[in-house]
Amino acid sequence: MNANLSYILWNPDDTALRIGSFAMHWYSLCWLIGLVLAYLIVRRLYKEQKIKDELFDPLFLYCFIGILVGARLGHCLFYQPDVYLSSWQHFVEMILPIEFNGNGDWHFTGYRGLASHGGTFGLMLALWLYVKKTKLNIWRVLDNIAIATPTTAFFIRIGNLMNSEIIGKPTDVPWAFIFEQVDMLPRHPGQLYEALAYAVLMFIGWTIYRRRPQRVGTGYFFGLCLTYIFTARFLIEFTKEIQEPFEAALPINMGQILSLPFIAIGIACMVGGKWMKRLGAEK
């Protein structure tokens, strides 16, 4: 990273570390750090709330699979259905982290293309299945996950920044980034805007929890997380380039369209938290 006039030249190596033939990319590393920190935060919350260890143990697996599957399917079906539903090979690429070559061979790529909206939906479905198995109060589980979620979201967006993806529109603001892997235009660092917004939510959520821990189980933190994250996402999208050509014909882009129902759900949870608490059966 170097400064050029008032702009920031951005062209990092996408490999964070290499051990022999094994390479860990920044995006994968950021995902891993975010998930591990969220795991530790929720584990602490469960202990403070005296929830049994055996009820916590399967939670990480449910969350990991739900987020990964939801984020992958969300990207493929929301943003590129014309590609991934056009042939059996592309359909396989949607499910498995591989890419077929023109001669019929394939190579491992990892999952390139994950949508946060799909990941959120996948997480919610996974937590519903987890609650059915453990019989915990669903609002308590959702609130605890919501307190930890901004940490993972922060690191995912840092991963996007390291990958020079989800770039912003051209701008002349003094903090603009020149993503050399894309072009030599100064652009809004939309990934950094989102990361900073989620860092603020980490502080807000943890502060409220420390002052009013009794709100866990009402749906308040879940509602706050959805409302804040997707309102921030909706607003920051105005600084981003569209991800797919079809979005140019839309009044607002796909990310903003998908954010609206999550904002509505979040507001409903915050406003109706006391009522929703009665729907759960406390363990």
N, C-alpha and C positions, 0 to 999 in steps of 0.2 A: 504494500500500500504506500503510495507516494503522493505528495501534493503537487499539483500543477496549477499555478495561479491560485485561484480560490477553490478549485475543485479537487476531488479526491480520485486519484487513479486507482481502479480496483481490478486486480487480476490475480487473486490468490490461487495457489495450487489446490486442486480439489481433494488431494490426498492429505489427510491429517497425520498419518503415521504409516510406516511400512516395515514389516518384519519378514525378511526373506521374500517369498512370493506373495505373502499376505499383505493386502493394503486396506486400510480403514479410511473411507472418505469422510470429509467433514460433515456431510449431511447425515450419514449413518451415525457418526459419533455424537452429533447434537441430539438426534432422536434418542440415542441410548442414554445420554446424560439427563435429558429431560424426563424420560420414563423412570430412571433410577431415583432421581430426586423426588418425583411425585410419589413413587413407591414409599420412600422413607418418610415423607410428610404424612401420607395417609396412615402408615403404620403407627406413627406417633399419635395421630388423632384417635385411632382405634384404642390405643393403650390408655390415653387420657380419658376416654369415654367408657373404659372398662368393657370393651367388646372382646369376646373370646378370640384367642389367637387362631384357633382352627377355623373361625369364620373369616379371618383376614387372608389366610394362606392362598385360597384359589382366586382372590380378587385380581392380582396382577395378571394372571393368565387370561382371565375374561377380558380385562381392559386391553391388553396387548393385542389379542386376536381381533376384538371388536373394532379398535381404532385402525389397525392395519387393513383389515378387509374392507371396512367402511370407507376409509380414505382412498383406497385403490379403486374400488368400484365407483365411488363418487366421481373421481377424476375421469375415469374412462366413459362413464355413462352420462355425466353432466356436460363434459367438455369435448369429448371426442367419440361419440357413439358411431359416427360415420366411419371411423377407422376401426375400432375394436369389434364392431358387429358386422364388418364387411367380409370377413373370411374366417375359416376355422383357425388359421394360424394366429391371426390377430386376437381372436377370442382366447386362445391359449395364453397369449402374451398378457392379456388382461388378468389372468388368474395366476400365472407363474412368472417369476422374475427373470424371464429370458427374452431373447429377440431372435427371430429367424432371419437367416441370410437369404439372399436371392437364390442360392443353389440348394436350398432346403435344409442346410445345417443351421444350428442354433448356437448361441453363446449366452453366458450368464451376464445380466446387466444390473441386477437389483431392481427394486421398484422405483422407476423414474416416472413420477406423476402421482401425487397424492393430494386429495382435496380435503381441506379442513372441515367443510360442511358434511361431507360423507363420513369423515372420521368421527364427527360429533354424533351423527345419527347412529353409526356403528357402535360407539361407546354407550349410548343410551340403551340400545337393544341388548348389548352384552350385560349391562348392569341390571336390566330387567330380568334376564335369565339368571344372573347371580343371586338376585333377591328371591327369585322363586326357589332356588336351591337352599339358600341359607335361612329364609324366613325373616330376614332383617327388615326393619322399617325402610322402605325404599327412599323416603325423603332424607333420612339420616345418611344413607349411603350416597345419594346424589349430592348432598351438601358437602360431605367430606371430600368427595372427588372434586367438586367444584373449587374448594379451597386450594387444592393442589394443581388443578388444571393450568392456570396461567404460567406456572413454572415450565411445564412441558411446551406450551404454546410459544413461550419466549425462545427456548432453544431451537424449536423447529424453524422459526423465522430467521434465527441466526444461521441455521443450516442453509436456508434459501439464499441468504446474503452471501455466504461462502461459495455457493454454487452459481452466483450471478443470475438467478432466476426470479421470476415474478417481479420484473423491473418496473420502475416508474416511468412516467412521461418525461419528455425533455423539459428542462427548466434552466433558469439562470440563477437560482438561489445559491448562495455561497457554499452551502454544505452539499451541493450536488455531487453524485458519484458518476464517474466515467467507467462504465462496465466494459472493459477492453475485450472481453470475450463476446460481447454483443455488437457494439459499435463504439465510436469515439465521441458520442454525444453526452453532455452532462444531463443526468436524469435524477428524478426524485428517488431516494433509497426507500422505497415503499416497505421493503422487508424490515428495515431498521425502525421505521415509524411504528409498525405493528409490534415489533419486539419491545420497544420502549413503552408502548401502551400496555402491553401485558405485564411488564415489570411493575408498572404503577398499580395494576390490579392485584398483583401478588401482595403488595404492601397494604392495599385497602382491605382485601379479604382477610388477611392475617390479623390486622389491627382490629377489625370488627369482631372476629372470632375471639380474640383475647379479651375484649371488653364485654361481649355478649355471647358466651358459648352456648347459652340456652336456645339460641336461634337455630342451632344445628338440629335438623329433623323437621323444620317447618317448610323447607323448600326455598328459604330466603337466599342462601348462598348459591344454590343452583340457579335461581332466577337472576341474581346479581351477575353471576359469571356469564350466562347466556346474553343478557341485556348489554352488558359492558363490552364483551368481546365482539359481538356481531354489530353493535352500533359503531364501535371503533373500526371494524372491518368495512362497514358500509361507507363511512366517511373517508377512510384512507384509500378506498378503491378509486375515488376521484383523481388521485395522483398517480394511478397505475396504468400501464398499458394493458389493453385487452389481451387475454391469453389465446383466444381463438378467433378467426376472422368473422364467424357468424355473429359475434357479440357487437360488431360495428353497427348492425342494423337494429339493435335493441336500445330502448330509451335509457336503461341502466344496464350495467354488465351482469353476467351470470352470477358472479360473487355477491353482488348487491341483491339480486333477486332471491338467491338462496338464503341470504341473511335475514330477510324480513320475517319469515315464520319463526325463526329462532328468537328474534327480538320480541315478537308477540308472546311466545311461550314464556320467555324470561320475565316479562312484565307481569304476566298472569301469575307466575309462581311467587314473585315478590309481593304482589298485592294480596293474593289469596292464600298465603302461606299457612295461616292458622287453620283455615278450613281444610286445606289439603293434608295437614298433619293428622287429622282424624281418619283419613283413608288408610293410613298405614297401621300395622299391628306391631307394636314394639316388642323386640325380642326380650 
